[in-house]
Amino acid sequence: MKTFDVLIVGGGAAGMSCALILGSAKDKGFAKGKKVGIILHQKASHLQDALFNNVLGLDPGTTGESILETGKNQLSELYPNIRQIDNEKVIEVQRLPNGFEVVTNKSVFHTKEIVIAVGYTNTFFIKGLEQFVEPHKKAKPEKNRIQLKNDDHLVVDGIYVAGTLAGWRSQFAIACGSGASVVTDILTQWNGGEHTKVHDKI
């Protein structure tokens, strides 16, 4: 059974941003030896049919589908320490004395902390998280979008939520920033509470 320090659920903008920044912290003393995985729920990502002309740093005409593919390649090439788990869907999260058991349609994982970043459609169902579901506060009511109750991305101790499922609007830059925000909170925790961010420099 695979054990992680952090397991990210969701391979869209928020989840991939989360994984990339965690990967880039690999040489920091407080992050060395940490095991991180991402379950790539990409088929249901709203990025699949997105077109970007208004995002800083992206060439106009960039598609969401291409971002999903290049993001996976970027993650594997630059940060192979992040384990990518494809073609699995999380169906249950159970709290354990020392973390969580995450059950997919194919596997069972253990993790100390979990980041849920799977989007905000009302078809969301992960057993063990139902009690945190509430109507989305920044979406049209007729869309029936949902979010997980959270305080600055923290659902309960050890469970974070990122992106639209955290209550943010469906905007690419917002979702990426939400994923980054979660990671810096996790890194700050690993760094003994000292506020932490990770930047690559020339």
C-alpha contacts under 8 A as a table, 3 or more apart, distances in Angstrom:
res1	aa1	res2	aa2	distance
1	M	108	V	6.61
1	M	109	F	6.05
1	M	110	H	7.43
2	K	108	V	7.60
2	K	109	F	5.27
2	K	110	H	6.39
3	T	35	K	7.57
3	T	109	F	5.91
3	T	110	H	4.62
3	T	111	T	5.55
4	F	7	L	6.17
4	F	34	K	7.57
4	F	35	K	4.84
4	F	36	V	5.54
4	F	37	G	6.70
4	F	109	F	7.69
4	F	110	H	6.18
4	F	111	T	4.49
4	F	112	K	6.54
5	D	34	K	5.94
5	D	35	K	5.16
5	D	36	V	5.90
5	D	111	T	5.35
5	D	112	K	4.90
5	D	113	E	6.10
6	V	35	K	6.72
6	V	36	V	4.94
6	V	37	G	6.56
6	V	111	T	5.85
6	V	112	K	6.10
6	V	113	E	4.80
6	V	114	I	5.51
6	V	115	V	7.38
7	L	36	V	5.79
7	L	37	G	4.83
7	L	38	I	5.69
7	L	39	I	7.53
7	L	111	T	6.14
7	L	113	E	6.49
7	L	114	I	4.88
7	L	115	V	6.30
8	I	15	G	6.36
8	I	18	C	7.75
8	I	19	A	7.35
8	I	36	V	7.79
8	I	37	G	6.13
8	I	38	I	4.48
8	I	39	I	6.15
8	I	114	I	5.84
8	I	115	V	4.66
8	I	116	I	6.21
8	I	117	A	7.24
9	V	15	G	6.86
9	V	38	I	5.87
9	V	39	I	4.94
9	V	40	L	6.76
9	V	41	H	7.05
9	V	90	V	7.55
9	V	114	I	7.44
9	V	115	V	6.00
9	V	116	I	4.97
9	V	117	A	5.69
9	V	118	V	6.51
10	G	14	A	7.85
10	G	15	G	5.22
10	G	16	M	7.67
10	G	38	I	7.00
10	G	39	I	5.78
10	G	40	L	5.11
10	G	41	H	4.59
10	G	42	Q	6.86
10	G	116	I	6.66
10	G	117	A	4.85
10	G	118	V	4.63
10	G	119	G	7.99
11	G	14	A	7.50
11	G	15	G	4.99
11	G	16	M	5.36
11	G	38	I	7.21
11	G	39	I	6.72
11	G	40	L	4.15
11	G	41	H	5.02
11	G	42	Q	5.15
11	G	45	S	7.55
11	G	68	L	7.67
11	G	117	A	7.56
11	G	118	V	7.45
12	G	15	G	5.42
12	G	16	M	5.83
12	G	40	L	7.77
12	G	41	H	7.30
12	G	42	Q	6.05
12	G	45	S	5.65
12	G	46	H	7.75
12	G	47	L	6.84
12	G	68	L	6.92
12	G	117	A	7.48
12	G	118	V	7.29
13	A	16	M	5.44
13	A	17	S	5.99
13	A	47	L	7.69
13	A	163	G	7.64
13	A	172	F	6.59
13	A	175	A	5.75
13	A	176	C	5.24
13	A	179	G	7.62
14	A	17	S	5.26
14	A	18	C	6.13
14	A	117	A	6.15
14	A	162	A	5.95
14	A	163	G	5.16
14	A	175	A	4.86
14	A	176	C	4.72
14	A	177	G	7.29
14	A	178	S	6.20
14	A	179	G	4.26
14	A	180	A	7.49
15	G	18	C	5.05
15	G	19	A	6.29
15	G	38	I	7.65
15	G	115	V	7.87
15	G	116	I	7.84
15	G	117	A	5.44
15	G	118	V	7.79
15	G	162	A	7.30
15	G	163	G	7.93
15	G	176	C	8.00
15	G	179	G	6.05
16	M	19	A	5.02
16	M	20	L	6.09
16	M	71	G	6.91
16	M	72	K	7.90
16	M	176	C	7.99
16	M	179	G	7.71
17	S	20	L	5.18
17	S	21	I	6.28
17	S	176	C	5.54
17	S	177	G	7.81
17	S	179	G	5.47
17	S	180	A	6.00
18	C	21	I	5.57
18	C	22	L	6.23
18	C	176	C	7.86
18	C	179	G	4.67
18	C	180	A	5.42
18	C	182	V	7.10
18	C	183	V	5.65
19	A	22	L	5.13
19	A	23	G	5.97
19	A	36	V	7.90
19	A	37	G	7.87
19	A	38	I	6.94
19	A	75	L	7.58
19	A	82	I	7.10
20	L	23	G	5.01
20	L	24	S	6.23
20	L	75	L	6.08
20	L	79	Y	7.36
21	I	24	S	5.00
21	I	25	A	6.51
21	I	180	A	6.89
21	I	183	V	6.86
21	I	198	V	7.04
22	L	25	A	5.33
22	L	26	K	7.05
22	L	36	V	7.80
22	L	183	V	6.46
22	L	187	L	7.87
23	G	26	K	5.56
23	G	75	L	7.66
23	G	78	L	7.93
23	G	79	Y	5.15
23	G	80	P	7.95
23	G	81	N	6.74
23	G	82	I	6.15
24	S	27	D	7.58
24	S	79	Y	6.80
24	S	198	V	7.16
24	S	200	D	7.92
25	A	28	K	5.51
25	A	31	A	6.33
25	A	198	V	6.38
26	K	31	A	5.63
26	K	32	K	5.65
26	K	33	G	7.89
26	K	34	K	7.89
26	K	81	N	7.77
27	D	31	A	6.84
27	D	32	K	6.03
28	K	31	A	5.30
28	K	32	K	6.15
29	G	32	K	5.43
30	F	190	W	5.89
30	F	191	N	5.51
31	A	34	K	5.56
31	A	187	L	7.58
31	A	190	W	6.90
35	K	81	N	7.53
35	K	82	I	7.30
36	V	81	N	7.38
36	V	82	I	5.27
36	V	83	R	6.39
37	G	82	I	5.41
37	G	83	R	4.49
37	G	84	Q	5.94
37	G	85	I	7.16
38	I	82	I	7.25
38	I	83	R	6.28
38	I	84	Q	5.20
38	I	85	I	5.96
39	I	84	Q	6.29
39	I	85	I	4.68
39	I	86	D	6.18
39	I	88	E	6.77
39	I	89	K	7.60
40	L	84	Q	6.91
40	L	85	I	6.03
40	L	86	D	5.39
40	L	87	N	7.13
40	L	88	E	7.49
41	H	44	A	6.59
41	H	45	S	7.13
41	H	86	D	7.57
41	H	87	N	7.37
41	H	88	E	7.35
41	H	89	K	6.81
41	H	118	V	6.85
42	Q	45	S	5.02
42	Q	48	Q	7.87
42	Q	68	L	7.42
43	K	48	Q	7.26
44	A	48	Q	7.62
45	S	48	Q	5.84
45	S	118	V	7.53
45	S	119	G	7.05
46	H	49	D	6.43
46	H	50	A	6.80
46	H	119	G	7.90
47	L	50	A	4.92
47	L	63	T	7.78
47	L	64	G	4.35
47	L	65	E	6.05
47	L	67	I	7.92
47	L	68	L	7.35
48	Q	63	T	7.94
48	Q	64	G	5.40
48	Q	65	E	4.63
48	Q	68	L	7.72
49	D	63	T	7.36
49	D	64	G	6.23
49	D	65	E	6.61
50	A	63	T	5.72
50	A	64	G	4.75
50	A	65	E	7.22
51	L	61	G	6.19
51	L	62	T	6.00
51	L	63	T	4.54
51	L	64	G	5.97
52	F	55	V	6.27
52	F	58	L	7.45
52	F	59	D	7.92
52	F	60	P	6.05
52	F	61	G	5.67
52	F	62	T	5.30
52	F	63	T	6.04
52	F	64	G	7.29
53	N	58	L	7.65
53	N	59	D	7.15
53	N	60	P	4.19
53	N	61	G	5.65
53	N	62	T	7.09
54	N	60	P	7.15
55	V	58	L	5.71
55	V	60	P	7.97
55	V	172	F	7.80
55	V	173	A	6.99
58	L	62	T	6.62
59	D	62	T	5.78
62	T	66	S	7.11
62	T	67	I	7.66
63	T	66	S	5.34
63	T	67	I	6.50
64	G	67	I	4.97
64	G	68	L	6.29
65	E	68	L	5.26
65	E	69	E	6.56
66	S	69	E	5.18
66	S	70	T	6.03
67	I	70	T	5.18
67	I	71	G	5.64
68	L	71	G	5.19
68	L	72	K	6.44
69	E	72	K	5.37
69	E	73	N	6.48
70	T	73	N	4.97
70	T	74	Q	5.91
71	G	74	Q	5.00
71	G	75	L	6.07
72	K	75	L	5.14
72	K	76	S	6.24
73	N	76	S	5.17
73	N	77	E	5.97
74	Q	77	E	5.26
74	Q	78	L	5.85
74	Q	79	Y	7.67
75	L	78	L	5.55
75	L	79	Y	5.22
75	L	80	P	6.69
75	L	82	I	7.37
76	S	79	Y	5.50
76	S	80	P	4.69
76	S	82	I	7.42
76	S	84	Q	7.94
77	E	80	P	6.14
79	Y	82	I	5.95
80	P	83	R	6.89
85	I	88	E	6.93
88	E	104	T	6.07
88	E	105	N	6.10
88	E	106	K	6.42
88	E	107	S	7.99
89	K	104	T	5.18
89	K	105	N	5.73
89	K	106	K	7.99
90	V	93	V	7.84
90	V	102	V	6.93
90	V	103	V	5.84
90	V	104	T	4.13
90	V	105	N	6.61
90	V	126	I	6.61
91	I	102	V	7.91
91	I	103	V	5.87
91	I	104	T	5.29
91	I	105	N	6.68
91	I	125	F	7.16
91	I	126	I	4.86
91	I	127	K	6.05
92	E	102	V	5.98
92	E	103	V	5.09
92	E	104	T	6.93
92	E	126	I	5.06
92	E	127	K	4.38
92	E	128	G	5.94
92	E	129	L	7.98
93	V	100	F	6.62
93	V	101	E	5.77
93	V	102	V	4.73
93	V	103	V	6.34
93	V	126	I	6.91
93	V	127	K	6.22
93	V	128	G	5.22
93	V	129	L	7.05
94	Q	100	F	5.49
94	Q	101	E	5.09
94	Q	102	V	6.57
94	Q	128	G	6.06
95	R	99	G	6.06
95	R	100	F	4.48
95	R	101	E	6.38
96	L	99	G	5.05
96	L	100	F	5.02
96	L	101	E	6.64
97	P	100	F	7.93
98	N	112	K	6.56
99	G	110	H	7.16
99	G	111	T	5.70
99	G	112	K	4.15
99	G	113	E	6.41
99	G	158	G	7.23
100	F	110	H	5.64
100	F	111	T	5.33
100	F	112	K	6.11
100	F	113	E	7.10
100	F	114	I	7.79
101	E	108	V	6.86
101	E	109	F	5.72
101	E	110	H	4.62
101	E	111	T	6.57
102	V	108	V	5.70
102	V	109	F	5.06
102	V	110	H	6.09
102	V	111	T	7.49
103	V	106	K	7.85
103	V	107	S	6.09
103	V	108	V	4.55
103	V	109	F	6.46
104	T	107	S	5.19
104	T	108	V	6.17
111	T	114	I	6.73
112	K	158	G	6.84
113	E	158	G	4.58
113	E	159	I	5.95
113	E	160	Y	7.83
114	I	158	G	6.31
114	I	159	I	5.06
114	I	160	Y	6.18
115	V	159	I	6.01
115	V	160	Y	4.62
115	V	161	V	5.43
115	V	162	A	6.96
116	I	159	I	7.53
116	I	160	Y	6.17
116	I	161	V	4.66
116	I	162	A	6.26
116	I	165	L	7.91
117	A	161	V	5.90
117	A	162	A	4.96
117	A	163	G	6.01
117	A	164	T	7.78
117	A	165	L	6.50
118	V	165	L	6.91
119	G	124	F	7.98
119	G	163	G	6.96
119	G	164	T	5.57
119	G	165	L	5.23
120	Y	124	F	7.12
120	Y	136	H	7.77
120	Y	145	R	5.48
120	Y	146	I	5.17
120	Y	147	Q	5.98
120	Y	164	T	5.57
120	Y	165	L	4.70
121	T	124	F	5.97
121	T	144	N	7.30
121	T	145	R	5.11
121	T	146	I	6.18
122	N	144	N	6.13
122	N	145	R	5.46
122	N	146	I	5.76
125	F	129	L	7.84
125	F	130	E	7.10
126	I	129	L	5.80
126	I	130	E	6.84
127	K	130	E	6.23
128	G	131	Q	7.48
129	L	132	F	5.71
129	L	133	V	7.20
130	E	133	V	5.53
132	F	148	L	5.06
132	F	149	K	5.21
132	F	155	V	7.59
133	V	146	I	6.53
133	V	147	Q	5.76
133	V	148	L	4.68
133	V	149	K	6.37
134	E	146	I	5.62
134	E	147	Q	5.56
134	E	148	L	6.11
134	E	149	K	6.59
135	P	144	N	7.12
135	P	145	R	6.22
135	P	146	I	4.48
135	P	147	Q	6.08
136	H	139	A	5.85
136	H	141	P	7.92
136	H	144	N	7.66
136	H	145	R	5.29
136	H	146	I	4.33
136	H	147	Q	5.00
136	H	165	L	7.95
136	H	167	G	5.89
137	K	147	Q	7.88
137	K	167	G	6.29
138	K	167	G	6.52
138	K	168	W	6.59
138	K	169	R	5.98
139	A	143	K	7.09
139	A	145	R	6.54
139	A	169	R	6.81
140	K	143	K	5.52
140	K	144	N	7.46
140	K	145	R	7.76
141	P	144	N	5.58
141	P	145	R	7.29
146	I	165	L	6.71
146	I	167	G	7.86
147	Q	164	T	7.13
147	Q	165	L	4.40
147	Q	166	A	5.58
147	Q	167	G	5.38
148	L	155	V	7.04
148	L	161	V	7.11
148	L	165	L	6.00
148	L	166	A	5.87
148	L	167	G	7.36
149	K	155	V	6.00
149	K	166	A	7.42
150	N	153	H	5.37
150	N	154	L	5.09
150	N	155	V	4.24
150	N	156	V	7.49
150	N	160	Y	7.94
150	N	161	V	7.42
150	N	166	A	6.86
151	D	154	L	5.16
151	D	155	V	6.44
153	H	160	Y	5.47
153	H	161	V	5.17
153	H	162	A	6.24
153	H	166	A	6.09
153	H	182	V	6.56
154	L	157	D	7.03
154	L	158	G	7.81
154	L	159	I	6.20
154	L	160	Y	4.57
154	L	161	V	6.42
155	V	158	G	7.98
155	V	159	I	5.50
155	V	160	Y	5.51
155	V	161	V	6.63
156	V	159	I	5.40
156	V	160	Y	7.33
160	Y	182	V	7.05
161	V	165	L	6.55
161	V	166	A	5.28
161	V	182	V	7.77
162	A	165	L	6.15
162	A	166	A	5.05
162	A	175	A	7.25
162	A	178	S	5.51
162	A	179	G	5.37
162	A	182	V	6.82
163	G	166	A	5.42
163	G	167	G	7.20
163	G	168	W	5.99
163	G	169	R	7.98
163	G	170	S	7.86
163	G	174	I	7.22
163	G	175	A	4.35
163	G	176	C	7.25
163	G	178	S	5.39
163	G	179	G	6.40
164	T	167	G	5.27
164	T	168	W	4.58
164	T	169	R	5.75
164	T	170	S	5.82
164	T	175	A	6.58
165	L	168	W	7.02
168	W	174	I	7.11
168	W	175	A	7.29
169	R	174	I	7.19
169	R	175	A	7.91
170	S	174	I	7.40
170	S	175	A	7.07
171	Q	174	I	5.30
171	Q	175	A	6.21
172	F	175	A	5.22
172	F	176	C	6.26
173	A	176	C	5.17
173	A	177	G	6.12
174	I	177	G	5.06
174	I	178	S	6.07
175	A	178	S	5.04
175	A	179	G	6.35
176	C	179	G	5.24
176	C	180	A	6.27
177	G	180	A	4.95
177	G	181	S	6.03
178	S	181	S	5.01
178	S	182	V	6.40
179	G	182	V	5.29
179	G	183	V	6.43
180	A	183	V	5.13
180	A	184	T	6.30
181	S	184	T	5.32
181	S	185	D	6.42
182	V	185	D	5.20
182	V	186	I	6.39
183	V	186	I	5.01
183	V	187	L	6.06
184	T	187	L	4.96
184	T	188	T	5.90
184	T	195	H	7.86
184	T	196	T	5.97
184	T	197	K	5.52
184	T	198	V	7.86
185	D	188	T	5.05
185	D	189	Q	6.26
185	D	195	H	7.90
185	D	196	T	7.64
186	I	189	Q	5.09
186	I	190	W	6.29
187	L	190	W	4.95
187	L	191	N	6.01
187	L	196	T	6.08
187	L	197	K	7.37
188	T	191	N	4.94
188	T	192	G	6.60
188	T	193	G	5.11
188	T	194	E	5.49
188	T	195	H	5.03
188	T	196	T	4.86
188	T	197	K	7.77
189	Q	192	G	5.47
189	Q	193	G	4.91
189	Q	194	E	7.42
190	W	193	G	7.12
191	N	194	E	5.68
191	N	195	H	7.74
191	N	196	T	7.22
